[in-house]
């Protein structure tokens, strides 16, 4: 991709190329086995006040690149997706980042069966997996949510995390509670919306959901984020 003038926004032709590349990458991911894991946030993020209380900065921008990253802390690996976002608009405490690129690690993404621990997790009666099968890549989606792809226009509320949390030398940004402070632009409505979840049914997990977010609250939050982004862009 051509370089971005850090004092300018992304022009429409480049955004179109980024989106085309992101769509192609997304389709390639869809050809792989999909694994949905459940993660329940122990915090409520129902209002704009909740979003800002949990995070340090808010930005609006475009995903420039996305690549898999596997964190090996224990015997098995944990999948993440490293995304680089070009900041177009400061939404909250981030004026100095406009025109710059920031790095974010999203949980979930591409990982091999061996890294994910398929060998150890298989049932005793299951046939042994060959090395070829263990090297197959799968896509892990937290609560069924796809990771970001190049060309995605996003409004993100973030915290900065020490690099050593993922064995990195440089600090990075992270979305709170896996996805609760991430809002993707809907190209049809032009609104920023929190991704839909697909939580795996489990009675023990259901007990943790004492205060499920109301649909009306989420719609209002999406509208508020969209209004802030529109106002700041203007």
VEXGUTOR-531342 format. One line per field, with one value per residue (C-alpha): residue number from 0; chain; x, y, z. Coordinates in steps of 0.2 Angstrom, whole numbers, padded with zeros to 4 digits. Last residue first. Layout:
BEGIN
resi = c(NUM/...) $
chain = c(A/...) $
x = c(X/...) $
y = c(Y/...) $
z = c(Z/...) $
//
This chain:
BEGIN
resi = c(233/232/231/230/229/228/227/226/225/224/223/222/221/220/219/218/217/216/215/214/213/212/211/210/209/208/207/206/205/204/203/202/201/200/199/198/197/196/195/194/193/192/191/190/189/188/187/186/185/184/183/182/181/180/179/178/177/176/175/174/173/172/171/170/169/168/167/166/165/164/163/162/161/160/159/158/157/156/155/154/153/152/151/150/149/148/147/146/145/144/143/142/141/140/139/138/137/136/135/134/133/132/131/130/129/128/127/126/125/124/123/122/121/120/119/118/117/116/115/114/113/112/111/110/109/108/107/106/105/104/103/102/101/100/99/98/97/96/95/94/93/92/91/90/89/88/87/86/85/84/83/82/81/80/79/78/77/76/75/74/73/72/71/70/69/68/67/66/65/64/63/62/61/60/59/58/57/56/55/54/53/52/51/50/49/48/47/46/45/44/43/42/41/40/39/38/37/36/35/34/33/32/31/30/29/28/27/26/25/24/23/22/21/20/19/18/17/16/15/14/13/12/11/10/9/8/7/6/5/4/3/2/1/0) $
chain = c(A/A/A/A/A/A/A/A/A/A/A/A/A/A/A/A/A/A/A/A/A/A/A/A/A/A/A/A/A/A/A/A/A/A/A/A/A/A/A/A/A/A/A/A/A/A/A/A/A/A/A/A/A/A/A/A/A/A/A/A/A/A/A/A/A/A/A/A/A/A/A/A/A/A/A/A/A/A/A/A/A/A/A/A/A/A/A/A/A/A/A/A/A/A/A/A/A/A/A/A/A/A/A/A/A/A/A/A/A/A/A/A/A/A/A/A/A/A/A/A/A/A/A/A/A/A/A/A/A/A/A/A/A/A/A/A/A/A/A/A/A/A/A/A/A/A/A/A/A/A/A/A/A/A/A/A/A/A/A/A/A/A/A/A/A/A/A/A/A/A/A/A/A/A/A/A/A/A/A/A/A/A/A/A/A/A/A/A/A/A/A/A/A/A/A/A/A/A/A/A/A/A/A/A/A/A/A/A/A/A/A/A/A/A/A/A/A/A/A/A/A/A/A/A/A/A/A/A/A/A/A/A/A/A) $
x = c(-0084/-0074/-0077/-0096/-0098/-0087/-0097/-0114/-0108/-0103/-0120/-0130/-0120/-0123/-0142/-0143/-0134/-0145/-0161/-0154/-0152/-0136/-0136/-0136/-0134/-0124/-0112/-0125/-0126/-0108/-0112/-0127/-0117/-0123/-0109/-0110/-0112/-0109/-0114/-0100/-0103/-0110/-0103/-0116/-0114/-0131/-0125/-0106/-0108/-0093/-0086/-0087/-0075/-0077/-0085/-0073/-0061/-0066/-0057/-0049/-0030/-0016/0002/0019/0035/0047/0034/0031/0012/0010/0028/0022/0014/-0004/-0012/-0031/-0043/-0059/-0061/-0071/-0068/-0067/-0062/-0050/-0038/-0047/-0053/-0056/-0072/-0084/-0091/-0089/-0070/-0067/-0053/-0048/-0040/-0023/-0018/-0001/-0008/-0016/0000/0009/-0004/-0018/-0020/-0037/-0049/-0052/-0042/-0052/-0042/-0036/-0017/-0015/-0027/-0016/-0019/-0001/-0004/-0020/-0012/-0017/-0027/-0037/-0043/-0039/-0036/-0018/-0018/-0004/-0006/-0003/-0002/-0012/-0022/-0013/-0009/-0028/-0031/-0040/-0057/-0064/-0048/-0051/-0041/-0030/-0022/-0024/-0012/-0019/-0010/-0023/-0021/-0021/-0015/-0002/-0001/0012/0011/0016/0017/0007/0003/0001/-0009/-0008/-0019/-0015/-0021/-0037/-0045/-0048/-0058/-0050/-0055/-0042/-0040/-0053/-0065/-0073/-0075/-0085/-0095/-0100/-0105/-0117/-0120/-0102/-0105/-0090/-0085/-0084/-0089/-0078/-0084/-0074/-0080/-0068/-0069/-0061/-0053/-0061/-0068/-0051/-0048/-0064/-0059/-0042/-0051/-0063/-0048/-0039/-0054/-0057/-0039/-0040/-0056/-0048/-0034/-0045/-0055/-0041/-0034/-0032/-0018/-0004/0003/0005/0001/0012/0006/0000) $
y = c(0091/0075/0078/0080/0065/0054/0060/0057/0039/0035/0042/0032/0016/0019/0022/0006/-0004/0003/-0002/-0019/-0021/-0027/-0042/-0039/-0055/-0063/-0073/-0087/-0089/-0095/-0109/-0114/-0114/-0108/-0101/-0083/-0076/-0058/-0043/-0030/-0013/-0001/0015/0022/0025/0015/0005/0006/0001/0008/-0003/0001/-0007/-0003/-0019/-0030/-0040/-0032/-0016/-0013/-0013/-0002/-0006/-0004/-0009/-0023/-0037/-0053/-0050/-0042/-0036/-0023/-0013/-0009/0007/0008/0010/0017/0013/0020/0010/0011/-0006/-0005/-0018/-0032/-0032/-0048/-0057/-0059/-0076/-0073/-0072/-0079/-0091/-0095/-0112/-0115/-0133/-0138/-0151/-0159/-0161/-0167/-0181/-0180/-0196/-0203/-0198/-0211/-0200/-0185/-0171/-0156/-0161/-0163/-0148/-0136/-0120/-0120/-0137/-0132/-0118/-0100/-0086/-0073/-0070/-0056/-0039/-0031/-0013/-0003/0016/0026/0045/0058/0062/0055/0071/0075/0059/0063/0057/0057/0062/0059/0052/0039/0027/0010/-0005/-0021/-0036/-0050/-0062/-0080/-0088/-0102/-0118/-0123/-0107/-0089/-0091/-0076/-0080/-0065/-0064/-0049/-0035/-0019/-0001/-0001/0016/0029/0036/0037/0037/0037/0031/0018/0011/0027/0033/0018/0018/0036/0033/0020/0001/-0005/-0017/-0025/-0044/-0047/-0064/-0073/-0087/-0096/-0099/-0109/-0107/-0120/-0110/-0105/-0090/-0083/-0082/-0072/-0060/-0057/-0054/-0041/-0033/-0031/-0023/-0012/-0006/-0002/0008/0018/0022/0029/0038/0048/0044/0059/0071/0077/0059/0058/0040/0028/0018/0000) $
z = c(0055/0059/0077/0075/0064/0076/0091/0083/0078/0096/0102/0089/0094/0112/0109/0099/0113/0126/0116/0114/0133/0140/0150/0169/0178/0164/0175/0177/0159/0159/0170/0159/0143/0126/0115/0113/0095/0096/0085/0083/0091/0078/0070/0058/0040/0037/0022/0025/0043/0053/0066/0085/0097/0116/0120/0110/0120/0137/0133/0116/0117/0113/0112/0122/0114/0118/0116/0127/0126/0143/0141/0129/0143/0139/0133/0134/0120/0114/0095/0081/0065/0047/0040/0025/0031/0042/0060/0069/0067/0082/0086/0105/0102/0084/0083/0065/0061/0052/0048/0055/0067/0052/0043/0059/0059/0072/0083/0082/0096/0110/0123/0118/0110/0121/0121/0102/0098/0109/0100/0093/0086/0078/0069/0073/0064/0074/0092/0104/0096/0097/0093/0085/0081/0066/0065/0057/0073/0088/0097/0098/0107/0124/0117/0099/0089/0071/0056/0066/0054/0062/0063/0068/0076/0078/0093/0095/0112/0111/0121/0134/0143/0138/0119/0111/0093/0081/0065/0054/0050/0040/0037/0048/0046/0059/0073/0090/0109/0123/0141/0143/0156/0162/0144/0138/0154/0152/0134/0140/0141/0145/0160/0167/0170/0152/0146/0134/0124/0110/0092/0081/0062/0051/0036/0020/0029/0032/0014/0012/0025/0016/0000/0009/0017/0001/-0007/0008/0007/-0012/-0009/0005/-0007/-0020/-0007/0000/0017/0028/0028/0039/0041/0022/0020/0011/-0004/0000) $
//
